[in-house]
Amino acid sequence: MNRRVELSGGRAVDRDAAIPNGISKVAADWVARRDAGLTTQEERDYAAWLETDPRHHAAIKRLEFAWTSLDQPARTGAADVVLFELDRRAGRRRRRMAFATAALVLLVGAGAGWHITRSASPLKSPQVATAAVLLPALQSLPDGSVAELRDGGEIAVSFTPSQRRVELRRGEVYFKVAKNPARPFVVVVGGVEFRAVGTAFSVQRENASIELLVTEGTVAVEVAATASLPAGNTPPLLVGAGDGATVRVEPESEKTQVSAVPNADVQTRLAWRSPRLEFSGTQLIEAIALMNRHNRLQFVIEDPALAKVRVSGIFGAANTAAFVGLLEASFNVEAERRGDHEIVLRGRR
């Protein structure tokens, strides 16, 4: 579950008219899945799908204007895909209505604001304006290490005087390991061990696939001995900062394949660790104040008429470009860069 910090209390524009509905729906599915985090196999499937038809690229590009890796205002007809991915990957069914409210942002004409609705089950009560910061859940370990749990992540800790051992039961977790050469830090996933001393890395478990991403130091990947694979026959795979590894387990044959992933896209894959800002009917002046707390680049509202415009959606705290793009497209706002650290917002004349 995310850590949530409370701070305060139409009709969609059809940008995909030239793209068949079937392609648009598949594109929306890929965007939602990609933003939730793709496995290595899913990344291959996604690349293959893009290459089969130039319209696939066009559909993705159009969606990316409103759906960036951290900013997910949903488009009409695609919100169910977002909710499905959030539920399937994050185990957040109890928050389905809350995310339906934030996800079903309908882009409308200038001055009208972003109206919130839900096509399948309209909300009957008035929308309460809120703004919140969403952060991954943190778990402090007995040795001073810290685990950041992505939604749905679960671990079990078992420390002894000679070893620090953590079992990843499900989901994805990022570990910031306290240095202690005398006590190795071992993350266990099934029959696979990820061993480190003082480093930072994430481990994700999904069905028969386990993925490692290393941001600091070095992690050794070692497969436990089985009846068909005695101990010592396979040396550990060493994975350094900026790289990754994929482990595939075949339960029937008891075979385990470990492959290195050089130059892994660590920044994108670990984007879930970054703060996200959730607005629901929030006045623009309040939304801007919260954006400014998280960025060196500061917004300034020059036109007083814009201050009370209400916005809704989930945004990456540092993704100012996407936020500006949506303001320009939906509210006839003009954004002017002033110097290195300021963006001035005014109504377009």
LUMKOL-136675 format. One record per residue (C-alpha): residue number from 1; z, y, x. Coordinates in steps of 0.2 Angstrom, whole numbers, plus 5000, padded with zeros to 4 digits. Layout:
BEGIN
{i=NUM; up=Z; north=Y; east=X}
...
//
This chain:
BEGIN
{i=1; up=5000; north=5000; east=5000}
{i=2; up=4996; north=5018; east=5006}
{i=3; up=5010; north=5030; east=5010}
{i=4; up=5008; north=5043; east=4998}
{i=5; up=5015; north=5061; east=5000}
{i=6; up=5014; north=5071; east=4984}
{i=7; up=5011; north=5090; east=4987}
{i=8; up=5008; north=5098; east=4969}
{i=9; up=5007; north=5095; east=4953}
{i=10; up=4901; north=5081; east=4908}
{i=11; up=4887; north=5074; east=4914}
{i=12; up=4881; north=5068; east=4932}
{i=13; up=4867; north=5075; east=4941}
{i=14; up=4854; north=5061; east=4943}
{i=15; up=4848; north=5061; east=4961}
{i=16; up=4841; north=5044; east=4961}
{i=17; up=4828; north=5046; east=4947}
{i=18; up=4813; north=5040; east=4959}
{i=19; up=4822; north=5025; east=4964}
{i=20; up=4823; north=5009; east=4953}
{i=21; up=4840; north=5006; east=4945}
{i=22; up=4841; north=4989; east=4953}
{i=23; up=4839; north=4996; east=4971}
{i=24; up=4852; north=5010; east=4967}
{i=25; up=4865; north=4998; east=4961}
{i=26; up=4863; north=4987; east=4976}
{i=27; up=4864; north=5003; east=4987}
{i=28; up=4880; north=5008; east=4978}
{i=29; up=4887; north=4991; east=4981}
{i=30; up=4883; north=4992; east=5000}
{i=31; up=4890; north=5010; east=5002}
{i=32; up=4907; north=5004; east=4993}
{i=33; up=4908; north=4988; east=5004}
{i=34; up=4904; north=4998; east=5020}
{i=35; up=4917; north=5011; east=5016}
{i=36; up=4930; north=4997; east=5013}
{i=37; up=4925; north=4989; east=5029}
{i=38; up=4911; north=4977; east=5033}
{i=39; up=4914; north=4961; east=5043}
{i=40; up=4902; north=4957; east=5057}
{i=41; up=4891; north=4945; east=5046}
{i=42; up=4891; north=4958; east=5032}
{i=43; up=4885; north=4971; east=5045}
{i=44; up=4870; north=4959; east=5049}
{i=45; up=4866; north=4957; east=5030}
{i=46; up=4867; north=4975; east=5027}
{i=47; up=4855; north=4979; east=5042}
{i=48; up=4843; north=4966; east=5035}
{i=49; up=4843; north=4973; east=5018}
{i=50; up=4839; north=4990; east=5024}
{i=51; up=4824; north=4984; east=5034}
{i=52; up=4816; north=4975; east=5019}
{i=53; up=4810; north=4990; east=5009}
{i=54; up=4809; north=5009; east=5014}
{i=55; up=4817; north=5013; east=4997}
{i=56; up=4833; north=5005; east=5002}
{i=57; up=4835; north=5018; east=5016}
{i=58; up=4831; north=5032; east=5004}
{i=59; up=4844; north=5025; east=4991}
{i=60; up=4857; north=5025; east=5004}
{i=61; up=4853; north=5042; east=5011}
{i=62; up=4855; north=5049; east=4994}
{i=63; up=4871; north=5041; east=4990}
{i=64; up=4878; north=5046; east=5007}
{i=65; up=4877; north=5064; east=5002}
{i=66; up=4892; north=5061; east=4991}
{i=67; up=4899; north=5045; east=4998}
{i=68; up=4903; north=5047; east=5017}
{i=69; up=4913; north=5034; east=5026}
{i=70; up=4929; north=5043; east=5020}
{i=71; up=4924; north=5053; east=5005}
{i=72; up=4920; north=5043; east=4989}
{i=73; up=4917; north=5054; east=4974}
{i=74; up=4908; north=5041; east=4963}
{i=75; up=4892; north=5043; east=4954}
{i=76; up=4888; north=5037; east=4936}
{i=77; up=4885; north=5019; east=4936}
{i=78; up=4893; north=5015; east=4952}
{i=79; up=4911; north=5018; east=4949}
{i=80; up=4914; north=5000; east=4944}
{i=81; up=4907; north=4994; east=4961}
{i=82; up=4920; north=5006; east=4970}
{i=83; up=4934; north=4999; east=4959}
{i=84; up=4929; north=4981; east=4962}
{i=85; up=4929; north=4984; east=4981}
{i=86; up=4945; north=4993; east=4981}
{i=87; up=4953; north=4979; east=4971}
{i=88; up=4945; north=4964; east=4981}
{i=89; up=4949; north=4971; east=4998}
{i=90; up=4965; north=4981; east=4996}
{i=91; up=4974; north=4972; east=4982}
{i=92; up=4977; north=4988; east=4972}
{i=93; up=4975; north=4982; east=4954}
{i=94; up=4991; north=4990; east=4949}
{i=95; up=4983; north=5007; east=4954}
{i=96; up=4966; north=5003; east=4946}
{i=97; up=4968; north=5017; east=4933}
{i=98; up=4973; north=5030; east=4946}
{i=99; up=4958; north=5026; east=4957}
{i=100; up=4947; north=5026; east=4942}
{i=101; up=4952; north=5044; east=4939}
{i=102; up=4949; north=5049; east=4957}
{i=103; up=4933; north=5039; east=4959}
{i=104; up=4924; north=5045; east=4943}
{i=105; up=4920; north=5062; east=4948}
{i=106; up=4905; north=5068; east=4939}
{i=107; up=4895; north=5081; east=4948}
{i=108; up=4890; north=5096; east=4936}
{i=109; up=4882; north=5113; east=4937}
{i=110; up=4889; north=5128; east=4946}
{i=111; up=4905; north=5135; east=4939}
{i=112; up=4909; north=5120; east=4928}
{i=113; up=4920; north=5111; east=4941}
{i=114; up=4921; north=5092; east=4944}
{i=115; up=4926; north=5085; east=4927}
{i=116; up=4935; north=5068; east=4927}
{i=117; up=4932; north=5054; east=4914}
{i=118; up=4930; north=5036; east=4913}
{i=119; up=4915; north=5028; east=4904}
{i=120; up=4923; north=5011; east=4901}
{i=121; up=4940; north=5017; east=4895}
{i=122; up=4942; north=5036; east=4893}
{i=123; up=4959; north=5043; east=4897}
{i=124; up=4968; north=5049; east=4882}
{i=125; up=4981; north=5060; east=4890}
{i=126; up=4978; north=5077; east=4899}
{i=127; up=4974; north=5076; east=4917}
{i=128; up=4989; north=5081; east=4928}
{i=129; up=4984; north=5091; east=4943}
{i=130; up=4990; north=5084; east=4959}
{i=131; up=4986; north=5084; east=4978}
{i=132; up=4992; north=5070; east=4990}
{i=133; up=4990; north=5063; east=5007}
{i=134; up=4986; north=5045; east=5009}
{i=135; up=4991; north=5036; east=5025}
{i=136; up=4992; north=5018; east=5030}
{i=137; up=5009; north=5009; east=5028}
{i=138; up=5019; north=5009; east=5044}
{i=139; up=5031; north=4995; east=5049}
{i=140; up=5042; north=4997; east=5064}
{i=141; up=5045; north=4981; east=5074}
{i=142; up=5062; north=4977; east=5083}
{i=143; up=5055; north=4980; east=5100}
{i=144; up=5048; north=4998; east=5096}
{i=145; up=5031; north=4992; east=5093}
{i=146; up=5022; north=4999; east=5077}
{i=147; up=5011; north=4990; east=5064}
{i=148; up=4999; north=5000; east=5053}
{i=149; up=4995; north=4989; east=5038}
{i=150; up=4979; north=4992; east=5029}
{i=151; up=4981; north=4990; east=5010}
{i=152; up=4984; north=4971; east=5007}
{i=153; up=4989; north=4968; east=5025}
{i=154; up=5004; north=4956; east=5027}
{i=155; up=5013; north=4950; east=5043}
{i=156; up=5028; north=4940; east=5048}
{i=157; up=5039; north=4944; east=5063}
{i=158; up=5047; north=4931; east=5074}
{i=159; up=5054; north=4938; east=5091}
{i=160; up=5063; north=4928; east=5104}
{i=161; up=5071; north=4934; east=5121}
{i=162; up=5055; north=4927; east=5130}
{i=163; up=5041; north=4932; east=5117}
{i=164; up=5036; north=4944; east=5103}
{i=165; up=5027; north=4934; east=5090}
{i=166; up=5019; north=4941; east=5074}
{i=167; up=5009; north=4931; east=5062}
{i=168; up=4995; north=4940; east=5052}
{i=169; up=4995; north=4931; east=5035}
{i=170; up=4981; north=4942; east=5027}
{i=171; up=4972; north=4958; east=5028}
{i=172; up=4970; north=4969; east=5043}
{i=173; up=4984; north=4977; east=5054}
{i=174; up=4983; north=4989; east=5069}
{i=175; up=4996; north=4986; east=5082}
{i=176; up=5003; north=4999; east=5094}
{i=177; up=5012; north=4988; east=5107}
{i=178; up=5027; north=4994; east=5117}
{i=179; up=5026; north=4989; east=5135}
{i=180; up=5037; north=4974; east=5141}
{i=181; up=5028; north=4963; east=5154}
{i=182; up=5043; north=4951; east=5153}
{i=183; up=5039; north=4948; east=5134}
{i=184; up=5021; north=4945; east=5129}
{i=185; up=5016; north=4952; east=5112}
{i=186; up=5006; north=4938; east=5103}
{i=187; up=4998; north=4940; east=5086}
{i=188; up=4994; north=4923; east=5078}
{i=189; up=4981; north=4920; east=5065}
{i=190; up=4979; north=4902; east=5060}
{i=191; up=4976; north=4893; east=5077}
{i=192; up=4970; north=4908; east=5086}
{i=193; up=4982; north=4919; east=5097}
{i=194; up=4979; north=4937; east=5102}
{i=195; up=4990; north=4941; east=5117}
{i=196; up=4994; north=4958; east=5125}
{i=197; up=5008; north=4966; east=5134}
{i=198; up=5007; north=4985; east=5131}
{i=199; up=4991; north=4990; east=5122}
{i=200; up=4984; north=4995; east=5105}
{i=201; up=4972; north=4984; east=5094}
{i=202; up=4968; north=4979; east=5077}
{i=203; up=4966; north=4961; east=5070}
{i=204; up=4958; north=4957; east=5053}
{i=205; up=4958; north=4941; east=5044}
{i=206; up=4945; north=4937; east=5031}
{i=207; up=4942; north=4919; east=5025}
{i=208; up=4936; north=4909; east=5040}
{i=209; up=4932; north=4924; east=5051}
{i=210; up=4945; north=4934; east=5062}
{i=211; up=4940; north=4950; east=5070}
{i=212; up=4948; north=4960; east=5085}
{i=213; up=4946; north=4978; east=5090}
{i=214; up=4954; north=4985; east=5105}
{i=215; up=4957; north=5003; east=5107}
{i=216; up=4969; north=5003; east=5123}
{i=217; up=4972; north=4990; east=5136}
{i=218; up=4967; north=4972; east=5136}
{i=219; up=4969; north=4958; east=5124}
{i=220; up=4967; north=4939; east=5128}
{i=221; up=4960; north=4929; east=5114}
{i=222; up=4965; north=4910; east=5115}
{i=223; up=4962; north=4896; east=5103}
{i=224; up=4976; north=4884; east=5101}
{i=225; up=4974; north=4865; east=5106}
{i=226; up=4967; north=4853; east=5092}
{i=227; up=4964; north=4835; east=5092}
{i=228; up=4946; north=4838; east=5097}
{i=229; up=4949; north=4853; east=5109}
{i=230; up=4964; north=4849; east=5121}
{i=231; up=4973; north=4864; east=5129}
{i=232; up=4966; north=4871; east=5144}
{i=233; up=4948; north=4867; east=5141}
{i=234; up=4943; north=4884; east=5135}
{i=235; up=4949; north=4899; east=5146}
{i=236; up=4955; north=4914; east=5136}
{i=237; up=4942; north=4928; east=5132}
{i=238; up=4948; north=4945; east=5139}
{i=239; up=4943; north=4960; east=5128}
{i=240; up=4945; north=4978; east=5134}
{i=241; up=4947; north=4995; east=5126}
{i=242; up=4931; north=4999; east=5116}
{i=243; up=4926; north=4981; east=5114}
{i=244; up=4930; north=4968; east=5101}
{i=245; up=4929; north=4949; east=5097}
{i=246; up=4924; north=4938; east=5082}
{i=247; up=4932; north=4921; east=5079}
{i=248; up=4924; north=4909; east=5067}
{i=249; up=4934; north=4894; east=5062}
{i=250; up=4925; north=4878; east=5054}
{i=251; up=4939; north=4869; east=5046}
{i=252; up=4929; north=4853; east=5043}
{i=253; up=4924; north=4850; east=5061}
{i=254; up=4940; north=4859; east=5068}
{i=255; up=4928; north=4869; east=5079}
{i=256; up=4931; north=4887; east=5083}
{i=257; up=4919; north=4899; east=5090}
{i=258; up=4924; north=4915; east=5100}
{i=259; up=4912; north=4928; east=5104}
{i=260; up=4913; north=4945; east=5112}
{i=261; up=4908; north=4961; east=5104}
{i=262; up=4904; north=4974; east=5117}
{i=263; up=4904; north=4992; east=5113}
{i=264; up=4911; north=4989; east=5095}
{i=265; up=4910; north=5004; east=5083}
{i=266; up=4929; north=5006; east=5084}
{i=267; up=4930; north=5023; east=5077}
{i=268; up=4920; north=5019; east=5061}
{i=269; up=4929; north=5002; east=5059}
{i=270; up=4946; north=5010; east=5060}
{i=271; up=4943; north=5025; east=5049}
{i=272; up=4955; north=5018; east=5037}
{i=273; up=4969; north=5024; east=5048}
{i=274; up=4965; north=5042; east=5046}
{i=275; up=4973; north=5053; east=5033}
{i=276; up=4964; north=5055; east=5017}
{i=277; up=4967; north=5068; east=5004}
{i=278; up=4967; north=5064; east=4986}
{i=279; up=4964; north=5078; east=4974}
{i=280; up=4965; north=5077; east=4955}
{i=281; up=4961; north=5092; east=4945}
{i=282; up=4967; north=5102; east=4960}
{i=283; up=4964; north=5121; east=4961}
{i=284; up=4952; north=5124; east=4976}
{i=285; up=4964; north=5136; east=4984}
{i=286; up=4977; north=5122; east=4985}
{i=287; up=4964; north=5109; east=4991}
{i=288; up=4959; north=5121; east=5005}
{i=289; up=4977; north=5124; east=5010}
{i=290; up=4979; north=5105; east=5012}
{i=291; up=4963; north=5104; east=5021}
{i=292; up=4968; north=5118; east=5033}
{i=293; up=4984; north=5109; east=5038}
{i=294; up=4974; north=5094; east=5045}
{i=295; up=4960; north=5104; east=5054}
{i=296; up=4958; north=5117; east=5068}
{i=297; up=4943; north=5122; east=5058}
{i=298; up=4950; north=5133; east=5044}
{i=299; up=4943; north=5137; east=5027}
{i=300; up=4944; north=5155; east=5020}
{i=301; up=4940; north=5159; east=5002}
{i=302; up=4932; north=5176; east=5001}
{i=303; up=4927; north=5176; east=4983}
{i=304; up=4943; north=5176; east=4972}
{i=305; up=4933; north=5168; east=4957}
{i=306; up=4932; north=5152; east=4967}
{i=307; up=4951; north=5150; east=4970}
{i=308; up=4955; north=5142; east=4953}
{i=309; up=4940; north=5130; east=4953}
{i=310; up=4947; north=5113; east=4950}
{i=311; up=4941; north=5098; east=4961}
{i=312; up=4944; north=5080; east=4961}
{i=313; up=4941; north=5066; east=4973}
{i=314; up=4946; north=5057; east=4989}
{i=315; up=4941; north=5065; east=5006}
{i=316; up=4943; north=5062; east=5024}
{i=317; up=4955; north=5075; east=5030}
{i=318; up=4945; north=5079; east=5045}
{i=319; up=4928; north=5077; east=5036}
{i=320; up=4925; north=5096; east=5033}
{i=321; up=4906; north=5094; east=5033}
{i=322; up=4906; north=5082; east=5018}
{i=323; up=4918; north=5093; east=5008}
{i=324; up=4907; north=5109; east=5011}
{i=325; up=4892; north=5099; east=5006}
{i=326; up=4900; north=5094; east=4989}
{i=327; up=4906; north=5112; east=4986}
{i=328; up=4888; north=5119; east=4990}
{i=329; up=4880; north=5106; east=4979}
{i=330; up=4891; north=5106; east=4964}
{i=331; up=4898; north=5124; east=4963}
{i=332; up=4884; north=5135; east=4970}
{i=333; up=4896; north=5139; east=4984}
{i=334; up=4889; north=5147; east=5000}
{i=335; up=4898; north=5142; east=5016}
{i=336; up=4896; north=5153; east=5032}
{i=337; up=4903; north=5147; east=5049}
{i=338; up=4912; north=5162; east=5057}
{i=339; up=4916; north=5159; east=5075}
{i=340; up=4922; north=5142; east=5081}
{i=341; up=4937; north=5139; east=5069}
{i=342; up=4933; north=5147; east=5052}
{i=343; up=4922; north=5143; east=5037}
{i=344; up=4920; north=5157; east=5024}
{i=345; up=4917; north=5151; east=5006}
{i=346; up=4909; north=5163; east=4993}
{i=347; up=4899; north=5162; east=4977}
{i=348; up=4880; north=5161; east=4980}
{i=349; up=4871; north=5176; east=4974}
//
